[in-house]
Amino acid sequence: MDLNSLYTSFNYIAPEITIAVALIMIVIFDLIFDKNKKIIPYIAYLGIFSALFFVAANFNLTGTNYKVSSLNESMGMISTDTFGSFFKILILVSSALIIFFSKTSEEIKKTFERAGEYYALIFGMILGMMFMVTASDLILIYLSVELLSLSSYVLAGFTKLRDRNAEASLKYLIYGAVASGLMLFGISLVYGMVGSTNLAALNNYLQLPLANVLTFTAAAVLIFAGIGYKISAAPFHFWTPDVYEGAPISITAYLSVASKAAGFALLIRLIRIGFVRFIDGDGNWHISGIFDWQSFIIIISILTMTLGNFSALWQNNLKRMLAYSSIAHAGYILLGVAVLSNHGLMAVMVYFFIYMIMNIGAFFVVMLIADKTGSEDIDDYNGMGYRTPLLGVALTVFLISLTGLPPTGGFIAKLYLFIALVDANLIFVAVIALLNSVVSLYYYVRVLKHMYLTRSDKDDLLFEISLSNKFFVTGLAALILLLGIYFTPLLDLVKNVSFFTL
Amino acid sequence: MEGFPILSLLTFLPIIGMVVVLALPKKLELGIRYTALVFTGLQVVFAAVLLANYNYAAAGIYEESSFQFIEKFRWIEIPGVSWLGTVKIDYFMGVDGLSVPMILLTAIISFIAVLSSWNISKSVKGYFALFLLLDTGMMGVFVSLDFFLFYVFWELMLLPMYFLIGIWGGPRKEYAAIKFFIYTLFGSVFMLLVMIGLYFSAMEVMPDGSKVFTFNIIAMMDPSNFTVEGILSPFNPNNYRFVAYLALFVGFAIKIPMFPFHTWLPDAHVEAPTAISVILAGVLLKMGTYGILRISYPIFPEITRDLMYYIALFGMINIIYGALCAMAQRDFKKLIAYSSISHMGYVLLGMASLTSTGINGAVLQMFNHGTITAMLFLLVGVLYDRTHTRGLNDFGGLATQLPVYTGFVTVAFFAAIGLPSLSGWVSEALVFIGAFSVESIRTLTMISTLGILLGAGYMLWTLQRIFLGKLNEKWAGLKDLEFREYAMLVPLTVIIILLGIYPSAMLDIMNTSVNTLVDFLAVNVSNSASIGLLN
């Protein structure tokens, strides 16, 4: 690669460069302005919004860059396309929300003298995720997953306020190390067969019936293990409840949304570029016959959602319950991937956009309440709806949306998911998913029951929240309701972004 | 009336009321009550305006042009791309003879339920806000002609209902509320699946000639709109129409509630506050049978005909089983709840006959059941307010102490039993006549008539236990009805007597539509598959 093409390719990774620069800026500011940490979150905002600007400005930019060899022009380390841009926007928006989240959280405020580290690590995560959604080479995929993981291991135990923090961090690290080891082994198997780590090369290789089925299946499953760990799909989900419960709540929310989104984007790109032979006129992906992704993902997703939902039924800690609920949602979203068509992809993207808002909203309310009462136990939510009417109503909206009832965004997300499933004739699977969402109603409504139906002796202890928090919560809740009634813009956006650069 | 959005107004008036209620300060309880009363009162006025402008000769059912007060505009429209056709969802409302009686019923019952909630003292603001939201959901279901819209309204009522039972209910309110919620959601997720299946099977022709998938219920009734490969299309030899019909039917049956899906109802009724019981029995149950007539019947005519025997069978089970259960109750409210199950069985039986008489009777029975059972629950509430007990054996001889109250109870009981010249008699007679005329379900009909006997049994026995005999000294200080209670009982009594003497007032509204529905079912059952294949 000559210098000139290096220079022109800057355009393709402008957002990533911005994030990297912002990361360095945060570290420098942290060192120079030792006394004034208050400025750091604003540098973070600046970095995120500049990156957002670059993504938006180059939204339709497509191409592949950082070629691995001069022989084949189409095989680069990264693929810039609208699919990636959509997920980058998703990641950046949720990061911006999380920065606001972190600024409010008492947990993070208590460790404010280390704010520099905190935001630097968040940016490490962002950078990892940005590369994950755009990487089209197994080496870069592995590196970006590691970058994301290493930053998040530290963040999971960041506050060191409770024993739980250390447990979370350690568990995350150990599980993560195993998962990435498995993934690396899978990658090495692919390299051994294909002779290249590039996904496009993999695709070319699979067009011909050369591969050994057994070895290849092992490789695919191993690589999926790495990704499944990131999206907390069963049976790689065991770390999720403990880490989500132990980590600072802002990080929990972040892990449950952004890091999952990146994992899904990666999985979709892996299948779409690595395995799809061709796409027919109806948008169905025809996969190389060597590995039956559809059956595999369907089994995993049914397992994931059922385990997630049934485990959530017994939880008494709201954070832990939301952790299991996020596992269940990963199961639903996996079904969208399993459809293996543009419709399924559309459903995944709609789902993620709405899931981001409702999940961050739910975690935010839980955090605000925990900051006042010092507890995340569902029993301590008795009468909460009367003590803080706004938060009560907002949490109701988020939980109802997570259940998937109209007129909230969550219903639209589920609707498009089921539309994709029915369209692909996967009706049996749709029935299982629907029954699952009936089960989920029970534990979501259980929170409402404690908030409104059970009174406590503290009913009169109203508590105040700041105006900016009120706006934030009301904004998210209003957005969820709006998306339930008028979702044209979201669908319009999503239907146009199913473009991949091979 | 041309161009005046009366249906949207009817539907969203309560929401406006809800906003007003929420804006009022918490302390202003009387203001909140009056706001709710005014807005539900306005709803009654608009329902009356609707009736005054309603054309009795227009049929509706399957013909979009003969629906009235149509409001139709594009709600969601997303232009297609190569792999994805145009997505469109309409905001589509309209009424015909099936929905107008239900709209009248909803408006009247909501108004009366507000009156009966007057003494609610716990979180008045929250109560009336949720109540008005519930009202919107109910009204919306009866005016929607787009499946998507229908579903949104259908689900919209769940949450307010959950809270209304759960917060303001009796001792076991939490159990009753979640049971109601989960049962109904269980039913409606299957409805969702059928809705999506139908969406992918029916295409509507747009004005520019293109064809797009549609949620339009009317379009789904026309076999020529079905695609060849759609999973719920009659032209697809491997279609799932039968399974879909059952799934949809279960969704509606849970609401009716049909045996064996009825177990949520007694719990919900016993725990719910009086006004909510009134809404539940008066309006909510009707949504199940209305849904079957509006959606299941005309979209799946051939399967309806195949299964009519079983619908009648379950109707019969409902009648007998509900009555037997009612007989065994010691709790006044639970007794009424089971009698309500029994009476909904008549609706099922009438519907299953697929004759004009039978379905006319069924729809009339829906209206009558709404008024009679609502009145019964109100009366239970009146007694409970005074004595704080509902045990049937705790009373005795109240007739001397509460003569006016006893009079109202007697009217309501006799209407429920089906005494001639009261409204219940007309609809039950029509149901039996209609069902008896059909050879295949004649035996079931004959067994069902036992329900009347059993009904007379438990009703008269109750009357005896509460009102006759020696006065229990404990109740010597009870006061008879007050003005507010007159205000809610008198209108219902008037309706019950009026429809008993002159049932045509209601039958004329629905008759044209019901006849059209019956004809449509008869024609379409035999021809639907062949019409399409010939084309």
Interface residues (C-beta under 8 A of the other chain):
Chain A: I279 G281 D282 G283 S341 N342 H343 M346 Y386 T396 I400 L405 P406 P407 F411 L415 F418 I419 V422 D423 N425 I427 A430 V431 L434 L435 S437 V438 L441 Y442 V445 L448 K449 Y452 L453 T454 Y486 F487 T488 L491 D492 K495 N496
Chain B: W75 I76 E77 I78 V81 S82 W83 L84 V87 S123 Y151 V152 E155 L156 L158 L159 Y162 F163 G166 I167 K173 E174 A177 I178 F181 I182 L185 F186 V189 F190 L192 L193 I196 G197 Y199 F200 I231 Y240
